[in-house]
Amino acid sequence: MENPRGQSLKTQLSEKYLIVGCGDIGLALARRLVAAGHHVTAVKRSKPDWRALGLTLALADIEKPESLAALPTDIDQIFVILSPDRREEDAYRRLYETGIANLLAHFSQRTDKSIQPETTRPHWIFVSSTSVYGQRKGERVDEHSCTAPSGFNGRALLCAEQQFLAESKNNSIVRFSGIYGPGRNHLIRNIKAGKAVQYEPPYYTNRIHHEDCVGVLFWLAQQRRTGQPVGGIYVASDDMPVPLGDVAMWLAEQLGCAAPPAQSATRRVPRQNKRCDNRRLREAGYQFTYKDYRAGYRAMLDEQRRG
């Protein structure tokens, strides 16, 4: 049945969403989904200090399969937005390898999947990172580029990606680059503190504003609801990979600070030095709110000045 605007009734009905790992991005996404009329359950390891109107809270630790028993399985869409409690290899492996396996196993037990297995299973959107790439010489990378991460964090994330894509090729993997925005302003602090920056050879950086992180996830869910294919990998980064020195010089000018001193380049090959290509996401229809670092940081600085 069609309504006067040409939308099917199915696309207007509310859905059930589960957000596993509800930090700042997950909470902002949850609020947006609730505002759109959906039922949202947030899964966290411990009770948060916030109250979100219309949001259901479920306490569970995906590293402990017994704690998942009470999670509802009649879910349409699951977002997995995790953050380890420690930056140690063991913590990453327990969360992204063992924890993800536990989570997928819990939802594989849905009693109705034998009837229509493809239509009754939830769709998964997993938030990964561009740290899964190992390119370190300024190469351009996209969804088809080789993934050979040198760090344990990238290796753990890649293992999680593979588990979700093995569960279904229709699941979505979103690789965020460096996230910045409200509460994530370490580069601004560094510029104010006069910390040195590498100018030569160019050290490429990639970033995405917090608001676009939420926007990409919400947009993918909406695309799926309207029947658009959203399976596979998406590189989620703004339109402008740029040398860190260029960003530092521009920020210093905006802040009225002296340009950061030059840091001597070492012979050590950097762990991250690549240019992320967001073409798939843009061509699929997503429109970035902050297309480059200037737009994003300008909004942050304006907000700080308003105080």
ZAVOSE-688233 format. One record per residue (C-alpha): residue number from 0; residue in three letters; y, z, x. Coordinates in steps of 0.02 Angstrom, whole numbers, always signed. Last residue first. Layout:
N
@nr: NUM | rest: ALA | y: Y | z: Z | x: X;
...
This chain:
307
@nr: 306 | rest: GLY | y: +1472 | z: +1268 | x: +1548;
@nr: 305 | rest: ARG | y: +1568 | z: +1112 | x: +1500;
@nr: 304 | rest: ARG | y: +1566 | z: +1073 | x: +1687;
@nr: 303 | rest: GLN | y: +1378 | z: +1099 | x: +1693;
@nr: 302 | rest: GLU | y: +1353 | z: +979 | x: +1547;
@nr: 301 | rest: ASP | y: +1459 | z: +846 | x: +1631;
@nr: 300 | rest: LEU | y: +1358 | z: +870 | x: +1791;
@nr: 299 | rest: MET | y: +1194 | z: +846 | x: +1699;
@nr: 298 | rest: ALA | y: +1255 | z: +691 | x: +1607;
@nr: 297 | rest: ARG | y: +1317 | z: +617 | x: +1770;
@nr: 296 | rest: TYR | y: +1149 | z: +658 | x: +1849;
@nr: 295 | rest: GLY | y: +1056 | z: +556 | x: +1719;
@nr: 294 | rest: ALA | y: +1170 | z: +405 | x: +1712;
@nr: 293 | rest: ARG | y: +1187 | z: +395 | x: +1901;
@nr: 292 | rest: TYR | y: +1000 | z: +420 | x: +1929;
@nr: 291 | rest: ASP | y: +953 | z: +265 | x: +1830;
@nr: 290 | rest: LYS | y: +904 | z: +208 | x: +1656;
@nr: 289 | rest: TYR | y: +941 | z: +371 | x: +1568;
@nr: 288 | rest: THR | y: +900 | z: +353 | x: +1382;
@nr: 287 | rest: PHE | y: +760 | z: +233 | x: +1428;
@nr: 286 | rest: GLN | y: +707 | z: +106 | x: +1298;
@nr: 285 | rest: TYR | y: +519 | z: +93 | x: +1267;
@nr: 284 | rest: GLY | y: +467 | z: -76 | x: +1199;
@nr: 283 | rest: ALA | y: +302 | z: -126 | x: +1278;
@nr: 282 | rest: GLU | y: +402 | z: -226 | x: +1404;
@nr: 281 | rest: ARG | y: +490 | z: -68 | x: +1460;
@nr: 280 | rest: LEU | y: +328 | z: +31 | x: +1483;
@nr: 279 | rest: ARG | y: +241 | z: -109 | x: +1576;
@nr: 278 | rest: ARG | y: +391 | z: -140 | x: +1687;
@nr: 277 | rest: ASN | y: +408 | z: +37 | x: +1752;
@nr: 276 | rest: ASP | y: +388 | z: -11 | x: +1937;
@nr: 275 | rest: CYS | y: +386 | z: +137 | x: +2056;
@nr: 274 | rest: ARG | y: +455 | z: +112 | x: +2232;
@nr: 273 | rest: LYS | y: +362 | z: +204 | x: +2370;
@nr: 272 | rest: ASN | y: +384 | z: +338 | x: +2503;
@nr: 271 | rest: GLN | y: +280 | z: +496 | x: +2476;
@nr: 270 | rest: ARG | y: +175 | z: +582 | x: +2610;
@nr: 269 | rest: PRO | y: +298 | z: +535 | x: +2746;
@nr: 268 | rest: VAL | y: +231 | z: +456 | x: +2908;
@nr: 267 | rest: ARG | y: +268 | z: +574 | x: +3052;
@nr: 266 | rest: ARG | y: +371 | z: +489 | x: +3187;
@nr: 265 | rest: THR | y: +520 | z: +591 | x: +3135;
@nr: 264 | rest: ALA | y: +685 | z: +530 | x: +3064;
@nr: 263 | rest: SER | y: +830 | z: +639 | x: +3114;
@nr: 262 | rest: GLN | y: +919 | z: +710 | x: +2964;
@nr: 261 | rest: ALA | y: +1092 | z: +644 | x: +2933;
@nr: 260 | rest: PRO | y: +1223 | z: +767 | x: +2873;
@nr: 259 | rest: PRO | y: +1256 | z: +777 | x: +2686;
@nr: 258 | rest: ALA | y: +1419 | z: +694 | x: +2632;
@nr: 257 | rest: ALA | y: +1555 | z: +823 | x: +2609;
@nr: 256 | rest: CYS | y: +1569 | z: +890 | x: +2433;
@nr: 255 | rest: GLY | y: +1678 | z: +838 | x: +2287;
@nr: 254 | rest: LEU | y: +1530 | z: +854 | x: +2170;
@nr: 253 | rest: GLN | y: +1535 | z: +672 | x: +2115;
@nr: 252 | rest: GLU | y: +1556 | z: +614 | x: +2295;
@nr: 251 | rest: ALA | y: +1414 | z: +724 | x: +2354;
@nr: 250 | rest: LEU | y: +1306 | z: +656 | x: +2214;
@nr: 249 | rest: TRP | y: +1338 | z: +476 | x: +2268;
@nr: 248 | rest: MET | y: +1298 | z: +512 | x: +2450;
@nr: 247 | rest: ALA | y: +1140 | z: +608 | x: +2405;
@nr: 246 | rest: VAL | y: +1077 | z: +471 | x: +2289;
@nr: 245 | rest: ASP | y: +1105 | z: +338 | x: +2422;
@nr: 244 | rest: GLY | y: +1019 | z: +444 | x: +2554;
@nr: 243 | rest: LEU | y: +867 | z: +469 | x: +2443;
@nr: 242 | rest: PRO | y: +837 | z: +282 | x: +2446;
@nr: 241 | rest: VAL | y: +822 | z: +211 | x: +2270;
@nr: 240 | rest: PRO | y: +692 | z: +168 | x: +2139;
@nr: 239 | rest: MET | y: +801 | z: +114 | x: +1993;
@nr: 238 | rest: ASP | y: +737 | z: +76 | x: +1819;
@nr: 237 | rest: ASP | y: +676 | z: +251 | x: +1777;
@nr: 236 | rest: SER | y: +499 | z: +312 | x: +1802;
@nr: 235 | rest: ALA | y: +350 | z: +321 | x: +1685;
@nr: 234 | rest: VAL | y: +208 | z: +218 | x: +1757;
@nr: 233 | rest: TYR | y: +91 | z: +190 | x: +1610;
@nr: 232 | rest: ILE | y: -100 | z: +186 | x: +1617;
@nr: 231 | rest: GLY | y: -225 | z: +136 | x: +1484;
@nr: 230 | rest: GLY | y: -225 | z: +133 | x: +1296;
@nr: 229 | rest: VAL | y: -69 | z: +113 | x: +1189;
@nr: 228 | rest: PRO | y: -123 | z: -21 | x: +1065;
@nr: 227 | rest: GLN | y: -4 | z: -26 | x: +916;
@nr: 226 | rest: GLY | y: -72 | z: +35 | x: +750;
@nr: 225 | rest: THR | y: +85 | z: +119 | x: +682;
@nr: 224 | rest: ARG | y: +22 | z: +291 | x: +728;
@nr: 223 | rest: ARG | y: -17 | z: +233 | x: +905;
@nr: 222 | rest: GLN | y: +161 | z: +173 | x: +932;
@nr: 221 | rest: GLN | y: +229 | z: +337 | x: +865;
@nr: 220 | rest: ALA | y: +122 | z: +437 | x: +987;
@nr: 219 | rest: LEU | y: +180 | z: +326 | x: +1131;
@nr: 218 | rest: TRP | y: +362 | z: +350 | x: +1079;
@nr: 217 | rest: PHE | y: +345 | z: +541 | x: +1075;
@nr: 216 | rest: LEU | y: +271 | z: +541 | x: +1250;
@nr: 215 | rest: VAL | y: +402 | z: +422 | x: +1319;
@nr: 214 | rest: GLY | y: +546 | z: +518 | x: +1239;
@nr: 213 | rest: VAL | y: +489 | z: +686 | x: +1304;
@nr: 212 | rest: CYS | y: +485 | z: +620 | x: +1482;
@nr: 211 | rest: ASP | y: +646 | z: +525 | x: +1443;
@nr: 210 | rest: GLU | y: +736 | z: +688 | x: +1404;
@nr: 209 | rest: HIS | y: +672 | z: +767 | x: +1565;
@nr: 208 | rest: HIS | y: +751 | z: +625 | x: +1665;
@nr: 207 | rest: ILE | y: +636 | z: +516 | x: +1770;
@nr: 206 | rest: ARG | y: +640 | z: +495 | x: +1958;
@nr: 205 | rest: ASN | y: +587 | z: +388 | x: +2103;
@nr: 204 | rest: THR | y: +629 | z: +409 | x: +2287;
@nr: 203 | rest: TYR | y: +631 | z: +288 | x: +2433;
@nr: 202 | rest: TYR | y: +659 | z: +351 | x: +2609;
@nr: 201 | rest: PRO | y: +766 | z: +223 | x: +2700;
@nr: 200 | rest: PRO | y: +742 | z: +221 | x: +2889;
@nr: 199 | rest: GLU | y: +870 | z: +286 | x: +2909;
@nr: 198 | rest: TYR | y: +964 | z: +397 | x: +2788;
@nr: 197 | rest: GLN | y: +861 | z: +557 | x: +2797;
@nr: 196 | rest: VAL | y: +957 | z: +700 | x: +2719;
@nr: 195 | rest: ALA | y: +1023 | z: +862 | x: +2793;
@nr: 194 | rest: LYS | y: +1062 | z: +1013 | x: +2684;
@nr: 193 | rest: GLY | y: +1245 | z: +1042 | x: +2646;
@nr: 192 | rest: ALA | y: +1217 | z: +1185 | x: +2524;
@nr: 191 | rest: LYS | y: +1306 | z: +1090 | x: +2385;
@nr: 190 | rest: ILE | y: +1193 | z: +940 | x: +2416;
@nr: 189 | rest: ASN | y: +1038 | z: +1050 | x: +2414;
@nr: 188 | rest: ARG | y: +1090 | z: +1132 | x: +2251;
@nr: 187 | rest: ILE | y: +1115 | z: +961 | x: +2170;
@nr: 186 | rest: LEU | y: +943 | z: +909 | x: +2233;
@nr: 185 | rest: HIS | y: +865 | z: +1067 | x: +2160;
@nr: 184 | rest: ASN | y: +930 | z: +1028 | x: +1986;
@nr: 183 | rest: ARG | y: +779 | z: +1047 | x: +1874;
@nr: 182 | rest: GLY | y: +841 | z: +1174 | x: +1745;
@nr: 181 | rest: PRO | y: +921 | z: +1038 | x: +1641;
@nr: 180 | rest: GLY | y: +866 | z: +868 | x: +1711;
@nr: 179 | rest: TYR | y: +748 | z: +805 | x: +1844;
@nr: 178 | rest: ILE | y: +567 | z: +746 | x: +1848;
@nr: 177 | rest: GLY | y: +504 | z: +652 | x: +2001;
@nr: 176 | rest: SER | y: +385 | z: +514 | x: +1943;
@nr: 175 | rest: PHE | y: +284 | z: +531 | x: +1784;
@nr: 174 | rest: ARG | y: +116 | z: +445 | x: +1772;
@nr: 173 | rest: VAL | y: +68 | z: +432 | x: +1589;
@nr: 172 | rest: ILE | y: -117 | z: +406 | x: +1553;
@nr: 171 | rest: SER | y: -164 | z: +349 | x: +1377;
@nr: 170 | rest: ASN | y: -334 | z: +351 | x: +1292;
@nr: 169 | rest: ASN | y: -399 | z: +187 | x: +1220;
@nr: 168 | rest: LYS | y: -518 | z: +163 | x: +1366;
@nr: 167 | rest: SER | y: -612 | z: +312 | x: +1297;
@nr: 166 | rest: GLU | y: -700 | z: +464 | x: +1373;
@nr: 165 | rest: ALA | y: -710 | z: +372 | x: +1540;
@nr: 164 | rest: LEU | y: -521 | z: +347 | x: +1533;
@nr: 163 | rest: PHE | y: -496 | z: +534 | x: +1508;
@nr: 162 | rest: GLN | y: -614 | z: +582 | x: +1650;
@nr: 161 | rest: GLN | y: -537 | z: +455 | x: +1768;
@nr: 160 | rest: GLU | y: -364 | z: +525 | x: +1739;
@nr: 159 | rest: ALA | y: -425 | z: +701 | x: +1777;
@nr: 158 | rest: CYS | y: -499 | z: +645 | x: +1943;
@nr: 157 | rest: LEU | y: -336 | z: +557 | x: +1985;
@nr: 156 | rest: LEU | y: -242 | z: +718 | x: +1951;
@nr: 155 | rest: ALA | y: -354 | z: +814 | x: +2071;
@nr: 154 | rest: ARG | y: -332 | z: +683 | x: +2207;
@nr: 153 | rest: GLY | y: -144 | z: +680 | x: +2185;
@nr: 152 | rest: ASN | y: -132 | z: +869 | x: +2202;
@nr: 151 | rest: PHE | y: -248 | z: +871 | x: +2353;
@nr: 150 | rest: GLY | y: -128 | z: +757 | x: +2446;
@nr: 149 | rest: SER | y: -169 | z: +590 | x: +2530;
@nr: 148 | rest: PRO | y: -180 | z: +493 | x: +2367;
@nr: 147 | rest: ALA | y: -275 | z: +328 | x: +2370;
@nr: 146 | rest: THR | y: -228 | z: +239 | x: +2210;
@nr: 145 | rest: CYS | y: -216 | z: +51 | x: +2232;
@nr: 144 | rest: SER | y: -86 | z: -34 | x: +2123;
@nr: 143 | rest: HIS | y: -128 | z: -99 | x: +1950;
@nr: 142 | rest: GLU | y: -17 | z: +21 | x: +1851;
@nr: 141 | rest: ASP | y: +132 | z: -15 | x: +1963;
@nr: 140 | rest: VAL | y: +182 | z: +13 | x: +2144;
@nr: 139 | rest: ARG | y: +318 | z: -63 | x: +2255;
@nr: 138 | rest: GLU | y: +294 | z: -23 | x: +2439;
@nr: 137 | rest: GLY | y: +420 | z: +89 | x: +2528;
@nr: 136 | rest: LYS | y: +305 | z: +127 | x: +2674;
@nr: 135 | rest: ARG | y: +206 | z: +275 | x: +2607;
@nr: 134 | rest: GLN | y: +83 | z: +206 | x: +2478;
@nr: 133 | rest: GLY | y: -44 | z: +340 | x: +2430;
@nr: 132 | rest: TYR | y: -23 | z: +335 | x: +2242;
@nr: 131 | rest: VAL | y: -92 | z: +478 | x: +2136;
@nr: 130 | rest: SER | y: +74 | z: +568 | x: +2171;
@nr: 129 | rest: THR | y: +145 | z: +456 | x: +2034;
@nr: 128 | rest: SER | y: +100 | z: +596 | x: +1915;
@nr: 127 | rest: SER | y: -13 | z: +632 | x: +1767;
@nr: 126 | rest: VAL | y: +24 | z: +677 | x: +1587;
@nr: 125 | rest: PHE | y: -130 | z: +643 | x: +1482;
@nr: 124 | rest: ILE | y: -115 | z: +567 | x: +1308;
@nr: 123 | rest: TRP | y: -276 | z: +586 | x: +1211;
@nr: 122 | rest: HIS | y: -324 | z: +508 | x: +1043;
@nr: 121 | rest: PRO | y: -432 | z: +619 | x: +936;
@nr: 120 | rest: ARG | y: -609 | z: +564 | x: +889;
@nr: 119 | rest: THR | y: -631 | z: +516 | x: +707;
@nr: 118 | rest: THR | y: -597 | z: +330 | x: +718;
@nr: 117 | rest: GLU | y: -706 | z: +286 | x: +867;
@nr: 116 | rest: PRO | y: -855 | z: +394 | x: +819;
@nr: 115 | rest: GLN | y: -864 | z: +341 | x: +637;
@nr: 114 | rest: ILE | y: -1009 | z: +437 | x: +561;
@nr: 113 | rest: SER | y: -1077 | z: +520 | x: +718;
@nr: 112 | rest: LYS | y: -902 | z: +588 | x: +755;
@nr: 111 | rest: ASP | y: -906 | z: +702 | x: +602;
@nr: 110 | rest: THR | y: -974 | z: +858 | x: +688;
@nr: 109 | rest: ARG | y: -843 | z: +861 | x: +825;
@nr: 108 | rest: GLN | y: -934 | z: +922 | x: +981;
@nr: 107 | rest: SER | y: -848 | z: +797 | x: +1097;
@nr: 106 | rest: PHE | y: -689 | z: +898 | x: +1071;
@nr: 105 | rest: HIS | y: -755 | z: +1047 | x: +1168;
@nr: 104 | rest: ALA | y: -830 | z: +937 | x: +1304;
@nr: 103 | rest: LEU | y: -662 | z: +853 | x: +1334;
@nr: 102 | rest: LEU | y: -579 | z: +1022 | x: +1359;
@nr: 101 | rest: ASN | y: -714 | z: +1088 | x: +1475;
@nr: 100 | rest: ALA | y: -708 | z: +930 | x: +1582;
@nr: 99 | rest: ILE | y: -518 | z: +945 | x: +1589;
@nr: 98 | rest: GLY | y: -531 | z: +1125 | x: +1649;
@nr: 97 | rest: THR | y: -662 | z: +1087 | x: +1783;
@nr: 96 | rest: GLU | y: -569 | z: +940 | x: +1860;
@nr: 95 | rest: TYR | y: -383 | z: +962 | x: +1827;
@nr: 94 | rest: LEU | y: -373 | z: +1151 | x: +1815;
@nr: 93 | rest: ARG | y: -508 | z: +1210 | x: +1934;
@nr: 92 | rest: ARG | y: -468 | z: +1072 | x: +2058;
@nr: 91 | rest: TYR | y: -282 | z: +1109 | x: +2058;
@nr: 90 | rest: ALA | y: -307 | z: +1296 | x: +2083;
@nr: 89 | rest: ASP | y: -429 | z: +1265 | x: +2225;
@nr: 88 | rest: GLU | y: -309 | z: +1147 | x: +2312;
@nr: 87 | rest: GLU | y: -165 | z: +1269 | x: +2309;
@nr: 86 | rest: ARG | y: +6 | z: +1252 | x: +2229;
@nr: 85 | rest: ARG | y: -20 | z: +1400 | x: +2114;
@nr: 84 | rest: ASP | y: -9 | z: +1422 | x: +1925;
@nr: 83 | rest: PRO | y: -63 | z: +1243 | x: +1897;
@nr: 82 | rest: SER | y: +42 | z: +1140 | x: +1773;
@nr: 81 | rest: LEU | y: -32 | z: +1048 | x: +1626;
@nr: 80 | rest: ILE | y: +36 | z: +926 | x: +1497;
@nr: 79 | rest: VAL | y: -114 | z: +868 | x: +1395;
@nr: 78 | rest: PHE | y: -59 | z: +790 | x: +1231;
@nr: 77 | rest: ILE | y: -189 | z: +780 | x: +1093;
@nr: 76 | rest: GLN | y: -173 | z: +669 | x: +940;
@nr: 75 | rest: ASP | y: -262 | z: +664 | x: +773;
@nr: 74 | rest: ILE | y: -340 | z: +837 | x: +773;
@nr: 73 | rest: ASP | y: -484 | z: +903 | x: +667;
@nr: 72 | rest: THR | y: -553 | z: +993 | x: +820;
@nr: 71 | rest: PRO | y: -470 | z: +1161 | x: +794;
@nr: 70 | rest: LEU | y: -471 | z: +1276 | x: +947;
@nr: 69 | rest: ALA | y: -573 | z: +1433 | x: +916;
@nr: 68 | rest: ALA | y: -709 | z: +1394 | x: +1043;
@nr: 67 | rest: LEU | y: -586 | z: +1353 | x: +1182;
@nr: 66 | rest: SER | y: -592 | z: +1528 | x: +1259;
@nr: 65 | rest: GLU | y: -779 | z: +1510 | x: +1292;
@nr: 64 | rest: PRO | y: -744 | z: +1358 | x: +1401;
@nr: 63 | rest: LYS | y: -642 | z: +1459 | x: +1527;
@nr: 62 | rest: GLU | y: -541 | z: +1341 | x: +1637;
@nr: 61 | rest: ILE | y: -460 | z: +1277 | x: +1478;
@nr: 60 | rest: ASP | y: -376 | z: +1445 | x: +1453;
@nr: 59 | rest: ALA | y: -337 | z: +1478 | x: +1270;
@nr: 58 | rest: LEU | y: -203 | z: +1559 | x: +1162;
@nr: 57 | rest: ALA | y: -160 | z: +1455 | x: +1009;
@nr: 56 | rest: LEU | y: +18 | z: +1450 | x: +943;
@nr: 55 | rest: THR | y: +70 | z: +1359 | x: +784;
@nr: 54 | rest: LEU | y: +245 | z: +1282 | x: +783;
@nr: 53 | rest: GLY | y: +351 | z: +1280 | x: +625;
@nr: 52 | rest: LEU | y: +498 | z: +1371 | x: +704;
@nr: 51 | rest: ALA | y: +472 | z: +1394 | x: +890;
@nr: 50 | rest: ARG | y: +482 | z: +1571 | x: +954;
@nr: 49 | rest: TRP | y: +491 | z: +1596 | x: +1140;
@nr: 48 | rest: ASP | y: +426 | z: +1728 | x: +1259;
@nr: 47 | rest: PRO | y: +258 | z: +1643 | x: +1278;
@nr: 46 | rest: LYS | y: +88 | z: +1724 | x: +1247;
@nr: 45 | rest: SER | y: -31 | z: +1678 | x: +1387;
@nr: 44 | rest: ARG | y: -145 | z: +1531 | x: +1428;
@nr: 43 | rest: LYS | y: -54 | z: +1412 | x: +1312;
@nr: 42 | rest: VAL | y: -106 | z: +1289 | x: +1177;
@nr: 41 | rest: ALA | y: +31 | z: +1230 | x: +1059;
@nr: 40 | rest: THR | y: -21 | z: +1176 | x: +885;
@nr: 39 | rest: VAL | y: +88 | z: +1049 | x: +795;
@nr: 38 | rest: HIS | y: +87 | z: +996 | x: +612;
@nr: 37 | rest: HIS | y: +196 | z: +842 | x: +589;
@nr: 36 | rest: GLY | y: +355 | z: +819 | x: +488;
@nr: 35 | rest: ALA | y: +467 | z: +727 | x: +613;
@nr: 34 | rest: ALA | y: +555 | z: +891 | x: +654;
@nr: 33 | rest: VAL | y: +385 | z: +963 | x: +700;
@nr: 32 | rest: LEU | y: +357 | z: +817 | x: +820;
@nr: 31 | rest: ARG | y: +527 | z: +842 | x: +901;
@nr: 30 | rest: ARG | y: +499 | z: +1028 | x: +920;
@nr: 29 | rest: ALA | y: +330 | z: +998 | x: +998;
@nr: 28 | rest: LEU | y: +402 | z: +873 | x: +1122;
@nr: 27 | rest: ALA | y: +534 | z: +998 | x: +1179;
@nr: 26 | rest: LEU | y: +398 | z: +1130 | x: +1196;
@nr: 25 | rest: GLY | y: +284 | z: +1015 | x: +1294;
@nr: 24 | rest: ILE | y: +423 | z: +965 | x: +1414;
@nr: 23 | rest: ASP | y: +478 | z: +1145 | x: +1444;
@nr: 22 | rest: GLY | y: +301 | z: +1214 | x: +1456;
@nr: 21 | rest: CYS | y: +169 | z: +1191 | x: +1322;
@nr: 20 | rest: GLY | y: +6 | z: +1161 | x: +1413;
@nr: 19 | rest: VAL | y: -114 | z: +1083 | x: +1289;
@nr: 18 | rest: ILE | y: -12 | z: +1007 | x: +1148;
@nr: 17 | rest: LEU | y: -116 | z: +979 | x: +991;
@nr: 16 | rest: TYR | y: -53 | z: +867 | x: +852;
@nr: 15 | rest: LYS | y: -104 | z: +852 | x: +671;
@nr: 14 | rest: GLU | y: -27 | z: +708 | x: +575;
@nr: 13 | rest: SER | y: +101 | z: +686 | x: +437;
@nr: 12 | rest: LEU | y: +88 | z: +533 | x: +328;
@nr: 11 | rest: GLN | y: +218 | z: +396 | x: +348;
@nr: 10 | rest: THR | y: +111 | z: +275 | x: +449;
@nr: 9 | rest: LYS | y: -29 | z: +286 | x: +321;
@nr: 8 | rest: LEU | y: +90 | z: +244 | x: +179;
@nr: 7 | rest: SER | y: +114 | z: +72 | x: +256;
@nr: 6 | rest: GLN | y: +288 | z: +27 | x: +310;
@nr: 5 | rest: GLY | y: +373 | z: -126 | x: +236;
@nr: 4 | rest: ARG | y: +537 | z: -41 | x: +195;
@nr: 3 | rest: PRO | y: +502 | z: -46 | x: +8;
@nr: 2 | rest: ASN | y: +336 | z: +45 | x: +33;
@nr: 1 | rest: GLU | y: +173 | z: -45 | x: +64;
@nr: 0 | rest: MET | y: +0 | z: +0 | x: +0;
